[in-house]
Structure formats: C-alpha cells, structure tokens
Amino acid sequence: MKALWRIWARVTGLFRKNWRDREMAQEFESHLQMHIDDNIRAGMSPEQARREALVKFGGMEAAKESVRETSRLLWIDTAFRDMRYALRGLRLNPGFATTAVLSLTLGIGASVAIYTVADNLLLRPLPYPDARQLVMLYEMNPHRGFARNVISPANYFDWKSQSSSFSAIGGFFDFHVILGDGKRTEEKDAQAVSGEVLPALQVKPIRGRVFTMQEDKDDAHVAVISYRLWQEWFGCDESVIGRQLQVNSRPFTVIGVLPPDFYFNTRTSDVWLTLGLNPADNLRKTQGRWMWAVARLKSGVSLSHARAEMTGIGQRLEIAYPEFNKGWGVDVVPLRDSFVGQAKTSLMILLGAVTLLLYVACANVANLLLARYSVRRREMAVRGALGAGRGRLIRQLLTESVMLGLAGGIAGVVLACFAVSGLVALAPRDLTRSVQITFDLRIVVFAFLLSLVTSIIFGLAPAIMASRGNVNRGLHEESRTSTGGGTRMRSWLVALEIACSVALMAGAGLLFRTLVGLQNVDPGLDEHNVLTFRVTLPSQRYKEEQKRIDFFQQATEELNQLPGVRSASATSYLPLNGIGAGTGVKILGQPPAKPGEEFVATIRTVLPGYFHTMGIPLKRGRDFNAADDVQSSPHRFIVSEAFVRKYLSGEEPLGKQISAWMNKENPFGEIVGVVGDVSDKTLDSEPAPTVYYIHSHLSYGEMVFVLRAENDALALADPARKVIQGIDSELPVSQIRTMETVVRQTFASQQFSAVLLGGFSLASLLLAAIGVYGVLAYSVTQRTREIGVRIALGAEPLTITRMVVASGARMVMIGAAAGLAAALALSGLMKSLLFGIGARDPLTFIAAPAIFVVVALVAAYVPARRAARVSPMEALRTE
C-alpha cells in the first residue's frame, strides 16, 4: 500500500506541475496570436506574420522551441479535458461504470494473485548466486517405482570422487532437534550438512562463519543459526558468536548467523549442524539410503552433460556393487524443479485458466463499450460535425476505457493482496514449504501494465467503430432506434466468452470429480476423532535404548488414563503423511532373491494398541501386546495385506519367519498378525507392503502419539501436553493435528486446483450470462419498432419469445461447441492431477456445456419476455 501511495503522490505532483505549465502555455499562445493578428492587419501574409511574431518573441529557434513546448502542454491540456469528460460520462452512467470496473477487478485481481504465486515459485530467482547452476542429485529405481529417491552415503562419496561436472557436491538431511539456551526449550527444524553444502550455495553469513571441512570430518559440536533464531532468542546480540546452545542436551557453539532471506529445501530450519560422515566406514554394509545431495555445476558445464556423466557413474557403481546398486541409477534435477515438484503442472494450468477468465472479463467490458457506443452514435456524429477528427474521437473513447482499466487495476491489486493470503492458506503444504510467497512492488507494476494493456485492447475496437460512423446518418438517427453496427461483433465476443467459460467449467469438473473420488476412497483407517502429536527425545539424555522404551511405554499408559481417551498408542511415522522408511526383507525358507529383486517393504514401529486406536482392521492373527514390547521377548511382526499378496501369495502368513534389515543384528521373527493396507503417501497411491515392528525391538527417539477421543479430539491437546511434560518437563510437544487433517492434506493439491478452477468457472459463467443478456437486451431495444409491427400484425407473444431466444441460442451453441472442442484438446494436460476418471470423462464433458446452455438460455429468456410484452402503439411511436 505504501508503494501505491508513493505512485499516487508522484502522479498528482506531475498533474499539479502540468496544470501550472498549461496556464503559462495558454498565456504564451494568446500573446503570440495577438502579434500575428497585428502583423496581418499591417498587410503581411499569414506565414510572414507568424514568422515575424516568432522572431519578436526572442529568436526563431527559441520561438520554435517555445511553440513545441506549447504544443506539448496543450496536448496535456487536451488529455486532461478528455479525462474530465470521461469521468463525467462515467459518473452519469454508474451502472455501466460499476459493471465494467467489477468485471475488470475480478479478472485482473485473479490474474495478479495467480501470477504472484507463479512468479515466486517459477520465475523469481532463488536466493543464491548463480542459482541456475545448482542441482539436486537423486537416486532412482524405475523397476521399483522409486523416482527422486534419497541417496546412499556410500554412493555419495563415490560420486564426489568420480565426477568432474561439479565444483562442489554436498550431502544433507532434515530432522528435528530439542533446542535450549538455559532459559527455554523448544523443538526446532534443523539440517545436518556436509562442509560443502553452504559453500556450494555461496551463502555468506552476516555474523561469524560457516563450517570448515575439518569440522565436518570431526563432527564438531558447532552450529550455524538462522537470522530468525538470532532475532527471537538472542535479540540480534552482536556477541552471539561463541555462545552455547543445547542441541538434544549436548552443548554446541554458535559460529555463524545466516542472512534473513536464506533458506534451503525448507523455510523452517533454524539450526545447521555438521553431517559428520566418514568415507572410511563400510557404509554399504552399515547404512542404506537416507540422505540428500545438492551440487553446483562448474562454469560452462551443461545440465545434459552432467546427467550423462552421472548416468555413467551410476552404471559403473551398479556393476561394482550389484548387491547394493542393482537397478539403481542417478538423476540430476535443477534446484528450482526440485523445490516446485509436481506443483508446476497445477500452476501452469491455473495460469492458463486465469488468462481465460481475464479474456472473459475484457470481452464483457468490450461488449459494454460497444453497447455504450451504439447509444452514443448521435453524440459522436455531433462531435464529428463540429470538427472533431477521427483520431480525436478514438483518443476520447480510449481515454474512457483506460480509466476503466486503471480503476479495475487498482481494485484488482487490492483484491489480489487478500487473494494471495487466501491462496497461501489454501495451498498444499509442499507448495509453500520451500519457497516463501510474497507480494511486492514488481507485482504492482505488473498489475498496472496488465490493466493498461487490457484497457487498450478491449477499448480499441469500440473506439475505431465509433470513429468511422457516417455523420449525416448519425445526426438523423435517434439513439433508441439506431440500427448501428456492433451487434455482430458483440455476438461473436459473447460466443468466445462462452467458449472460454465452457473450457474452464470442464477443467473444474474434472478436478471436482477427482476430489469427490479421493474423498470416497477408503483410507484403510478410521480418521475421525483421532488426535496426533510428535515428541522428540534429546539424544544425549535418552542415549540408552531402555530409557527411550520406558518413556514411550509410560507416556502411552498415562495417556490411556486421560478422561475422554478411548485408546492411545504411538508410531514412528503417521500413514498418509508422505514420510516413511523402507528396507529389504528376507523370508525364511524362500531362496535368496537376485540382486535388484530383493523383497522390499515399508517399516513402521508401533506400540501396542496402535491398530485399534487408528481403526486399522486386524484381518488375521493378533495384535501386539505388552508382552511383545519387551527387549527380551522374541521378535514378532505384523504385516499388511499388500505384503501377503506380493510376497506370500498362496501361503499361510501366520507363523512365517521374516527378517528386516534395520539394525546391526536382524534375527528372524514370527508373523503374528495381518492388518489392512494403509498407504504411506496419498490416497491415490498403491499401498506398499508394510512390516510393523514393536517399539522395544526397533526403538526410535522420535515418535508420533495417536489418541482416539470419545468426542472432540482437539480438546485432548492440552491434557496430553501436560502428561508428556509431567514425565519430562523439558520435552516440547509439536505438530498437534487431527488425523482428519492428515487425510485431507493427501489431496490438498487437487483441492487447491479444483477450488480455484471452480471459482474461475463460476465467475466466467456469471460474466458470460451477463454478456448474453446484454446482447439480447440491446437487440430487443434496437428492434423495438420491428417487434411492435410484428405484434400489430398478429404475432403471438410466444412467437416473439421464441424468436429472441433462438437468436441467443445460436450464439450460445456456437460458443459451447467451440469451448467443448478446446476442453477436449487440452484435457490431456490435466492427466497427472486426475484420479478415478479419464482426461475425457464423458459425464464432465456433457455436463459442462449443458450447464452453460441452461444458464445462457435463462439469461436470454429475460429480454425475450420483455420483447413479448412490447406495446405496438408505444413501439410505433419510437420512430
């Protein structure tokens, strides 16, 4: 808003200056004309009289310059007069002005809001020097359906030693830490990074320094903090360098503060620690795939060259280590594409949709201007008869349209300011996790240019048509019975509006059908009245495995005793959350799998009562019990139906012995139960084979508690927090939400696109209906005398109604057919966003044009009824 105020002050200042200059120019012109008249009366020719007058005013060149300045100022004066005249005309027609401005506000506001999101995610440079050189390195296994997968530390070190395309390759992973400074304790998002990551991003700390390679190698207890943490915890204290922080109850020394606009992979990280990997360790034997890698291309190295090189390295590693790398390759992805991911498709679709909406809004305003021109033909003829040239008339009418456009642009910017906040709130979490959406002066400039360009475009055709009218004919016509041109153009504009609207409605229909289909998918659990929250144990204070086991057992027991809690348990990862862990599985009695064909399953750790609390059905066998949740008890497992189908088809699963590679020692254990399938990712993804561990045999220091409530789940949040902090007062409770929220987030992307496209299509439906009504209402007005004659000659009201509706139906049918053809041609672009229906779903492509035809015919019926009630005597008196 401050930027808008500065622009307004600048413009009004120029207006005041030009007003003073205009008065001086008029005075100069008046004096010059007096001298010219005197010279003519003295017997000089007009040319000589003007030349002598200019010489008398201080020399020919100076006089010429004065005349040029005078002409410029008089042009400004004429522009001001045009503006005043346009404002007066708009004030006298408030209905026309309000409808036009609201149409443009809707179109420009929606366009600016969507452009703001797209600009931040797709166009604006990332906050790193030479950001186009930054890439992410992933492992992929197409045979197993793994794309952009986490990477192996062992392969990471081989990439570093064998590649020549990168100036730096760094490894990192995101995690949660318990952070304390002696005054407070909070859970914070953190990143563990190798010594190459921050230098590869070329980030320069505003205080202190970043990690050295030796500190990374030694896994030194040093930390770099965000500007946000420095501001909130240390009050921007200059002496923060060297201060101590407790990270998971271990002391770390602050060595640097990063800039306020820095983020990487996620905007919520506040602490950076060293990764501390040692390439000398036998990482392929001790660790799987769990980290990420970022790299910077060397100057002059193309992305395609780097991909080719990394593909070759991946193939060599597959041959060298077939048991570990069979089927695994390497993918090199630009950093921006990695941040945006699949949201790029949604944004491109929304940009196309909002462009169609903007056209519909502009076409509507053009229709209004054409109608306004038609009733102003006599006025234009009078102005032409008084000497106004064609250019002068075009300029006057364009001034009016530009003022409408600027008014719609200003209102559109205000609307966009609120709309962007709504879009961010509605957007999927992954869309805004890596990039911050901001509204700045660049967007205001874009809105101003957009409103200026659109106002010229929608005002040009009416202005040209108005300027080439016949003066004599215009003077003899009464505006009410004028049969002037423009009706055909208005009909074609409305037909194109309907075509755009049908295309929008079809796209929205496909997404809404997808959304309904996703909401009807059985998630495999009962998400109602379930509260979830995360607790992370400080690794130093809970170093011993038994302490972690005891804490979660005690917490679960006390949570089960809370009033209003039906049952409580905990798990390492929530289902349908996009997070999970997987590993290779062996089945006793089956021959060893070939390299690359190993049995792979998702691994989840749970406490007793988890399946009952989550409403996951037990299909066979039994649940875990308290006797299983003891370190000394035999290993026992529960598996999902997908595991049985894929690896034990036709065999009895209960009693089978399996082993999952998750610890240094992975003894075989008995399958004691089979439960229903639940996906780790989204509702539209196929559930993966899953193996459930009991927590005492695979203890995690970070668990998610799940509580099934009698009624309102969120009402248990405060009592549950008190239970946790009653056991350990320094433990924060984070990410409190209901399971219903988790489920909804799985289709947030489709919901985001469906709501926006639905809003755009409803707005375009309204604008198109207004366009149909306007064209036919104007047509009825133009044909009043003809309709009166028909009625006088015996035409029935029903006949008149059918005549008018039929003229509108042709326009509607043409537009609907064109829109349907366009929607069918473009539907393939939405294929990746759909679920349960095809890109050319018959029901959607029948319903979309049908809705518009019905609405448009209703809009046509109103002027048709008015035409049927025309009085013959009144109609004949109009001539």
PAPA-362056 format. One record per residue (C-alpha): y, z, x. Coordinates in pm, whole numbers, padded with zeros to 5 digits, always signed. Example, Ala and Ser with C-alpha at 12.3 -4.5 7.8 and 13.67 -1.06 7.14 Angstrom:
% PAPA-362056
-00450+00780+01230/-00106+00714+01367/
END
This chain:
% PAPA-362056
+00000+00000+00000/+00234+00065+00295/+00176-00292+00412/+00267-00424+00066/+00583-00212+00066/+00687-00349+00409/+00631-00706+00290/+00836-00638-00025/+01122-00485+00176/+01124-00784+00413/+01130-01035+00130/+01406-00856-00065/+01610-00831+00256/+01585-01207+00303/+01683-01258-00060/+01998-01049-00013/+02092-01239+00306/+02035-01577+00143/+02242-01469-00154/+02541-01398+00075/+02484-01723+00265/+02468-01912-00064/+02811-01785-00169/+02956-01893+00168/+02793-02234+00137/+02935-02285-00211/+03283-02196-00085/+03247-02441+00206/+03127-02718-00022/+03417-02654-00260/+03678-02679+00017/+03513-02990+00162/+03515-03162-00177/+03887-03080-00223/+03972-03256+00107/+03756-03555+00017/+03937-03589-00318/+04278-03568-00143/+04177-03845+00102/+04057-04069-00180/+04385-04021-00366/+04558-04121-00040/+04383-04459-00057/+04077-04405+00162/+03730-04527+00071/+03479-04255-00024/+03293-04292+00308/+03613-04275+00513/+03742-03987+00301/+03427-03784+00366/+03430-03864+00739/+03793-03761+00775/+03731-03440+00582/+03438-03353+00809/+03647-03417+01121/+03920-03194+00983/+03659-02918+00940/+03608-02887+01316/+03448-03199+01458/+03183-03442+01341/+02878-03271+01498/+02980-02926+01389/+03058-03060+01044/+02722-03230+01022/+02554-02905+01116/+02759-02727+00852/+02651-02980+00593/+02288-02940+00694/+02324-02563+00666/+02495-02609+00333/+02211-02829+00208/+01957-02569+00316/+02141-02290+00144/+02191-02497-00168/+01816-02570-00168/+01757-02194-00154/+02005-02153-00437/+01814-02412-00640/+01489-02228-00566/+01643-01903-00689/+01756-02078-01004/+01404-02215-01055/+01264-01864-01014/+01511-01715-01259/+01442-01991-01510/+01064-01946-01469/+01092-01570-01514/+01298-01616-01828/+01045-01863-01966/+00753-01630-01892/+00937-01336-02046/+00986-01535-02364/+00612-01611-02377/+00446-01275-02297/+00110-01371-02446/+00081-01677-02222/+00201-01488-01913/-00025-01189-01971/-00336-01402-02029/-00268-01613-01720/-00197-01315-01493/-00502-01123-01616/-00726-01426-01558/-00597-01463-01203/-00615-01088-01141/-00982-01093-01231/-01063-01398-01020/-00854-01305-00716/-00945-00933-00730/-01318-01006-00738/-01283-01268-00463/-01086-01035-00237/-01332-00748-00290/-01638-00958-00206/-01455-01122+00085/-01371-00776+00220/-01738-00678+00228/-01842-01014+00375/-01561-01001+00631/-01669-00658+00754/-02037-00746+00768/-02043-01113+00864/-01708-01223+01006/-01523-00939+01174/-01610-00896+01543/-01832-00600+01621/-01652-00323+01814/-01798-00420+02150/-01656-00651+02421/-01823-00994+02411/-02032-00880+02114/-02190-01225+02077/-02381-01162+02398/-02554-00856+02251/-02905-00892+02109/-03185-00669+01985/-03538-00708+02123/-03826-00655+01881/-04199-00681+01891/-04366-00882+01616/-04719-00940+01495/-04728-01213+01227/-05104-01170+01176/-05049-00809+01066/-04724-00880+00885/-04501-00693+01133/-04159-00853+01189/-03882-00686+01389/-04112-00400+01474/-04047-00106+01704/-04149-00165+02064/-04379-00012+02322/-04213+00175+02614/-04468+00015+02848/-04376-00338+02734/-04007-00242+02756/-04038-00171+03129/-04227-00497+03183/-03952-00689+03002/-03693-00533+03230/-03880-00626+03545/-03980-00980+03443/-03680-01117+03251/-03380-01289+03408/-03178-01375+03095/-03018-01033+03054/-02762-00842+03254/-02896-00518+03102/-03179-00404+02873/-03164-00054+02728/-03401+00148+02512/-03310+00396+02240/-03423+00565+01922/-03252+00758+01642/-03350+01111+01548/-03216+01440+01410/-03118+01745+01613/-03014+02101+01535/-02673+02132+01699/-02495+02460+01769/-02189+02576+01961/-02222+02951+01919/-02015+02951+01600/-02211+02720+01372/-02543+02541+01346/-02582+02205+01175/-02826+01918+01163/-02672+01607+01320/-02785+01250+01373/-02843+01171+01739/-02954+00887+01963/-03163+00912+02276/-03058+00624+02501/-03160+00498+02840/-02899+00473+03114/-02844+00102+03041/-02751+00124+02672/-02388+00242+02683/-02301+00021+02985/-02465-00277+02806/-02238-00212+02507/-01947-00184+02756/-01817+00126+02584/-01556+00324+02776/-01536+00694+02690/-01191+00830+02613/-01283+01150+02794/-01531+01202+03076/-01809+00953+03149/-02145+00822+03028/-02492+00884+03171/-02595+00777+03518/-02929+00610+03582/-03043+00917+03776/-02960+01147+03484/-03169+00926+03257/-03458+00926+03503/-03444+01305+03537/-03393+01357+03162/-03094+01574+03249/-02953+01816+02993/-02624+01631+02947/-02472+01495+02626/-02208+01247+02517/-02046+01323+02181/-01864+01121+01918/-01491+01136+01858/-01565+01276+01512/-01760+01571+01656/-01492+01630+01921/-01230+01640+01647/-01422+01857+01397/-01591+02103+01634/-01354+02114+01930/-01016+02032+01771/-00967+01747+02024/-00958+02005+02303/-00890+01827+02634/-01117+02073+02816/-01426+01974+02620/-01584+01816+02929/-01820+02073+03078/-01855+02273+02758/-02201+02375+02641/-02379+02266+02322/-02710+02395+02194/-02930+02096+02108/-03255+02210+01947/-03185+02553+02100/-03155+02409+02452/-02824+02408+02644/-02665+02069+02710/-02343+01999+02900/-02086+01767+02740/-01995+01493+02990/-01811+01243+02770/-01640+01162+02439/-01674+00812+02292/-01389+00620+02119/-01320+00684+01747/-01430+00335+01640/-01757+00336+01832/-02090+00325+01653/-02424+00171+01731/-02709+00100+01490/-02582+00375+01260/-02234+00512+01190/-02355+00870+01156/-02463+00950+01513/-02266+01234+01673/-02466+01309+01987/-02615+01087+02258/-02883+01223+02492/-03086+01067+02773/-03411+00889+02687/-03588+01019+02998/-03875+00767+03016/-04071+00730+03339/-04231+00388+03404/-04483+00551+03637/-04655+00718+03341/-04950+00535+03190/-04753+00462+02875/-05003+00223+02718/-05264+00498+02724/-05039+00779+02604/-04784+00615+02371/-04776+00347+02107/-04476+00163+01965/-04184+00381+01857/-03852+00282+02021/-03591+00005+02003/-03425-00210+02268/-03079-00367+02299/-02982-00619+02566/-02679-00815+02686/-02722-01183+02770/-02599-01296+03107/-02293-01518+03107/-02395-01876+03036/-02742-01788+02903/-02806-01912+02551/-02995-01730+02281/-03259-02005+02267/-03318-01979+02644/-03361-01601+02619/-03604-01640+02329/-03809-01894+02522/-03825-01668+02825/-03921-01358+02624/-04187-01556+02436/-04342-01648+02773/-04328-01286+02891/-04491-01170+02566/-04773-01421+02613/-04833-01304+02970/-04844-00940+02858/-05089-01031+02581/-05322-01182+02840/-05276-00895+03086/-05330-00617+02828/-05538-00767+02546/-05649-00435+02400/-05289-00327+02353/-05094-00650+02306/-05334-00891+02134/-05135-01074+01864/-04803-00915+01963/-04501-01124+02059/-04128-01074+02124/-03832-01165+01905/-03470-01185+02021/-03218-01132+01739/-02834-01133+01760/-02699-00782+01714/-02499-00871+01402/-02805-01023+01233/-02996-00709+01320/-02728-00491+01160/-02691-00700+00845/-03057-00794+00796/-03154-00930+00455/-02815-00838+00309/-02681-01167+00446/-02860-01362+00172/-02718-01138-00100/-02367-01165+00040/-02378-01543+00065/-02497-01564-00298/-02219-01327-00408/-01958-01529-00215/-02072-01844-00395/-02072-01662-00730/-01724-01520-00687/-01598-01866-00588/-01728-01999-00920/-01558-01712-01102/-01231-01789-00923/-01260-02151-01033/-01320-02045-01393/-01011-01823-01381/-00799-02102-01228/-00929-02358-01478/-00837-02122-01758/-00482-02088-01627/-00459-02466-01579/-00561-02505-01944/-00291-02261-02049/-00033-02452-01843/-00144-02785-01994/-00108-02640-02343/+00232-02499-02249/+00336-02837-02110/+00234-03007-02433/+00464-02789-02641/+00745-02829-02384/+00744-03209-02378/+01072-03225-02565/+01230-02978-02322/+01112-03186-02023/+01245-03502-02188/+01587-03341-02239/+01596-03229-01874/+01499-03579-01764/+01766-03734-01983/+02026-03504-01826/+01937-03636-01478/+01652-03418-01353/+01429-03631-01132/+01051-03626-01130/+01041-03417-00812/+01282-03166-00965/+01062-03124-01273/+00746-03086-01062/+00918-02825-00849/+01030-02629-01153/+00681-02623-01305/+00517-02543-00972/+00759-02253-00928/+00633-02113-01255/+00268-02148-01154/+00335-01999-00808/+00500-01697-00966/+00198-01654-01193/-00029-01686-00890/+00163-01430-00685/+00169-01186-00976/-00206-01231-01017/-00250-01193-00640/-00059-00864-00623/-00250-00726-00920/-00572-00864-00769/-00514-00675-00443/-00468-00352-00638/-00787-00425-00833/-00971-00511-00508/-00869-00178-00349/-01056+00007-00622/-01335-00251-00638/-01417-00219-00267/-01468+00156-00305/-01696+00089-00600/-01888-00177-00406/-01945+00061-00114/-02071+00330-00355/-02299+00080-00530/-02417-00098-00214/-02764-00035-00072/-02769+00231+00198/-02891-00019+00460/-02591-00242+00392/-02332+00016+00497/-02542+00218+00742/-02447+00012+01048/-02100-00121+00958/-01801+00051+00803/-01630-00134+00515/-01250-00114+00546/-00957-00271+00363/-00675-00374+00598/-00368-00596+00633/-00583-00903+00707/-00728-00878+00358/-00377-00854+00208/-00280-01174+00394/-00596-01342+00269/-00514-01238-00088/-00159-01371-00054/-00279-01707+00080/-00552-01724-00185/-00307-01663-00467/-00061-01917-00321/-00324-02190-00279/-00483-02133-00619/-00144-02131-00794/-00055-02467-00641/-00394-02613-00727/-00401-02504-01092/-00033-02585-01142/-00024-02928-00978/-00196-03135-01247/+00013-02997-01537/+00329-03040-01331/+00251-03404-01249/+00164-03481-01610/+00488-03323-01729/+00697-03519-01479/+00576-03863-01582/+00638-03835-01955/+00843-04102-02141/+01194-03968-02201/+01267-04165-02519/+00932-04082-02669/+00967-03717-02578/+01312-03697-02738/+01180-03840-03066/+00873-03613-03079/+00858-03273-03237/+00653-03043-03023/+00445-02925-03314/+00312-03272-03397/+00307-03410-03046/+00004-03610-02951/+00087-03596-02584/-00169-03628-02309/-00364-03348-02152/-00623-03284-02423/-00893-03483-02245/-00821-03310-01915/-00832-02970-02084/-01168-03054-02238/-01312-03150-01901/-01175-02832-01745/-01343-02623-02013/-01669-02816-01970/-01662-02734-01596/-01582-02370-01679/-01891-02359-01898/-02100-02523-01625/-01993-02261-01369/-02048-01983-01620/-02399-02102-01709/-02490-02117-01339/-02362-01760-01294/-02546-01639-01602/-02872-01795-01484/-02843-01624-01144/-02762-01291-01306/-03050-01337-01548/-03298-01392-01264/-03181-01075-01088/-03183-00867-01407/-03535-00987-01484/-03632-00885-01130/-03464-00547-01175/-03648-00484-01502/-03974-00587-01336/-03918-00346-01046/-03832-00061-01281/-04156-00122-01468/-04369-00115-01152/-04588+00192-01128/-04476+00363-00803/-04808+00543-00777/-04649+00883-00828/-04453+01080-01088/-04096+01084-00957/-03948+01287-01242/-03823+01643-01177/-03909+01637-00806/-03659+01773-00550/-03684+01671-00183/-03507+01804+00127/-03557+01787+00502/-03593+02072+00751/-03590+02011+01127/-03715+02284+01361/-03544+02323+01701/-03799+02207+01956/-03721+02484+02205/-03763+02776+01964/-04063+02617+01795/-04228+02478+02105/-04566+02632+02023/-04763+02438+01766/-04876+02752+01585/-04516+02859+01524/-04447+02526+01352/-04761+02560+01142/-04677+02916+01044/-04320+02828+00945/-04414+02547+00707/-04700+02744+00557/-04476+03045+00492/-04194+02830+00354/-04430+02649+00117/-04576+02977-00009/-04230+03125-00079/-04102+02805-00242/-04401+02811-00475/-04290+03157-00591/-03941+03044-00697/-03867+03058-01072/-03872+02710-01221/-04100+02566-00949/-04430+02429-01074/-04558+02345-00726/-04426+02291-00373/-04552+02121-00058/-04428+01918+00238/-04489+01584+00413/-04389+01418+00737/-04234+01116+00559/-04145+01052+00198/-04310+00747+00042/-04089+00457-00068/-03835+00558+00195/-03880+00273+00443/-03992+00520+00712/-04342+00583+00836/-04582+00599+01126/-04889+00391+01186/-05172+00368+01436/-05521+00236+01500/-05816+00384+01313/-06186+00390+01404/-06472+00426+01156/-06788+00588+01285/-07089+00362+01252/-06892+00036+01249/-06887-00187+01559/-06568-00175+01770/-06305-00419+01649/-06199-00709+01870/-05859-00685+02042/-05587-00765+01788/-05819-00700+01494/-05827-00322+01506/-05812-00121+01186/-05452-00008+01136/-05327+00249+00887/-05014+00437+00795/-05039+00803+00897/-04883+01080+00691/-04906+01455+00748/-04909+01677+00439/-04955+02038+00338/-05197+02150+00063/-05073+02070-00287/-04880+01757-00184/-05063+01514-00413/-05037+01746-00713/-04666+01804-00652/-04589+01432-00614/-04808+01330-00905/-05026+01105-00687/-05363+01079-00867/-05676+01202-00693/-05930+00924-00752/-06235+01070-00582/-06336+01383-00394/-06100+01675-00350/-05753+01771-00229/-05672+01961+00090/-05688+02339+00055/-05573+02641+00254/-05900+02650+00448/-05832+02298+00579/-05482+02396+00701/-05613+02597+00997/-05626+02467+01353/-05983+02587+01399/-06110+02407+01089/-06299+02077+01124/-06091+01761+01098/-06084+01629+00743/-05894+01334+00599/-05783+01195+00266/-05737+00818+00243/-05572+00581-00002/-05746+00329-00226/-05597+00050-00013/-05778+00194+00289/-06107+00193+00100/-06056-00163-00028/-05967-00302+00313/-06199-00116+00549/-06476+00038+00337/-06535-00224+00072/-06870-00169-00095/-06932+00158+00092/-06914+00518-00022/-06591+00654+00133/-06660+01025+00084/-06831+01168+00389/-06737+00875+00613/-06621+00980+00960/-06294+00831+01087/-06059+00889+01379/-05687+00806+01402/-05518+00766+01740/-05229+01013+01705/-05298+01285+01966/-05441+01310+02314/-05768+01409+02152/-05863+01238+01825/-06202+01364+01709/-06378+01205+01416/-06332+01380+01084/-06477+01353+00736/-06309+01176+00444/-06299+01437+00166/-06084+01256-00090/-05940+00925-00208/-05592+00909-00370/-05389+00639-00541/-05177+00391-00349/-04808+00455-00278/-04601+00214-00071/-04407+00330+00233/-04136+00068+00185/-04035-00075-00151/-04186-00116-00496/-04234-00488-00442/-04426-00442-00114/-04802-00416-00092/-04920-00058-00027/-05063-00022+00324/-05393+00155+00400/-05299+00521+00447/-05466+00815+00616/-05345+01166+00530/-05368+01442+00790/-05346+01812+00713/-05041+01957+00890/-05231+02205+01113/-05412+01914+01282/-05102+01696+01328/-04801+01926+01323/-04451+01786+01304/-04132+01979+01378/-03950+01785+01106/-04088+01784+00752/-03969+01692+00406/-04030+01953+00138/-04112+01840-00217/-04072+02069-00518/-04177+01985-00872/-03946+02161-01117/-04001+02274-01471/-03675+02109-01576/-03372+02017-01362/-03486+01955-01005/-03136+01973-00850/-03096+02327-00989/-03355+02435-00729/-03145+02318-00432/-02959+02646-00368/-03260+02876-00421/-03468+02655-00190/-03197+02666+00079/-03194+03046+00060/-03571+03055+00106/-03554+02842+00422/-03263+03035+00572/-03429+03362+00474/-03710+03269+00711/-03476+03137+00985/-03104+03179+00925/-03011+02912+01181/-03202+02631+01009/-02990+02384+00809/-03129+02210+00502/-03036+01841+00481/-03076+01524+00275/-03120+01703-00057/-03201+01448-00329/-03441+01387-00612/-03743+01163-00590/-03594+00951-00868/-03306+00872-00631/-03553+00770-00360/-03731+00535-00600/-03404+00381-00719/-03299+00310-00363/-03600+00084-00317/-03445-00177-00545/-03081-00099-00461/-03029-00445-00309/-03144-00624-00625/-02945-00381-00841/-02632-00439-00631/-02656-00816-00666/-02759-00803-01032/-02470-00578-01138/-02213-00790-00956/-02351-01123-01074/-02381-00981-01424/-02018-00871-01417/-01907-01210-01285/-02106-01395-01551/-01968-01179-01835/-01613-01233-01708/-01670-01608-01684/-01827-01604-02033/-01513-01445-02172/-01283-01685-01987/-01487-01989-02094/-01483-01872-02457/-01105-01834-02434/-01089-02186-02291/-01296-02333-02575/-01086-02151-02832/-00763-02262-02666/-00857-02631-02651/-00973-02643-03011/-00684-02436-03143/-00441-02670-02971/-00634-02971-03104/-00606-02833-03458/-00232-02786-03410/-00197-03144-03281/-00399-03283-03570/-00239-03078-03845/-00095-03384-04023/-00424-03577-03992/-00622-03281-04131/-00374-03248-04417/-00415-03614-04506/-00796-03580-04499/-00783-03279-04729/-00537-03456-04959/-00781-03748-04980/-01065-03516-05087/-01228-03389-04769/-01417-03063-04826/-01335-02755-04611/-01694-02759-04480/-01647-03116-04362/-01328-03024-04175/-01501-02721-04019/-01793-02936-03904/-01556-03195-03760/-01370-02942-03547/-01684-02754-03438/-01855-03085-03349/-01565-03181-03120/-01607-02849-02941/-01988-02872-02938/-01979-03193-02735/-01769-03021-02470/-01995-02715-02472/-02320-02913-02449/-02195-03123-02159/-02089-02812-01969/-02410-02623-02046/-02626-02916-01931/-02431-02951-01608/-02450-02577-01544/-02823-02569-01610/-02879-02855-01365/-02671-02678-01098/-02855-02349-01154/-03194-02520-01119/-03082-02691-00798/-02951-02367-00641/-03213-02122-00768/-03424-02158-00454/-03156-01971-00257/-03240-01655-00455/-03613-01668-00399/-03617-01385-00143/-03443-01149-00389/-03681-01205-00680/-03991-01012-00785/-04241-01087-01055/-04077-01413-01165/-04029-01760-01019/-03699-01900-00898/-03707-02131-01203/-03813-01878-01462/-03827-02066-01798/-03707-01774-02010/-03396-01725-01794/-03308-02092-01785/-03342-02121-02161/-03154-01800-02240/-02855-01857-02008/-02725-02182-02165/-02828-02062-02512/-02605-01754-02482/-02310-01967-02377/-02367-02221-02650/-02371-01946-02914/-02059-01772-02778/-01872-02100-02735/-01958-02218-03086/-01837-01885-03227/-01512-01939-03035/-01493-02291-03179/-01554-02167-03534/-01230-01966-03546/-00990-02265-03514/-01230-02472-03727/-01193-02223-04015/-00818-02229-03970/-00823-02608-03990/-01026-02598-04311/-00758-02381-04474/-00466-02613-04394/-00245-02681-04696/-00195-03059-04747/+00170-03015-04852/+00254-02797-04552/+00075-03037-04318/+00262-03342-04451/+00596-03163-04413/+00535-03114-04038/+00637-03475-03963/
END
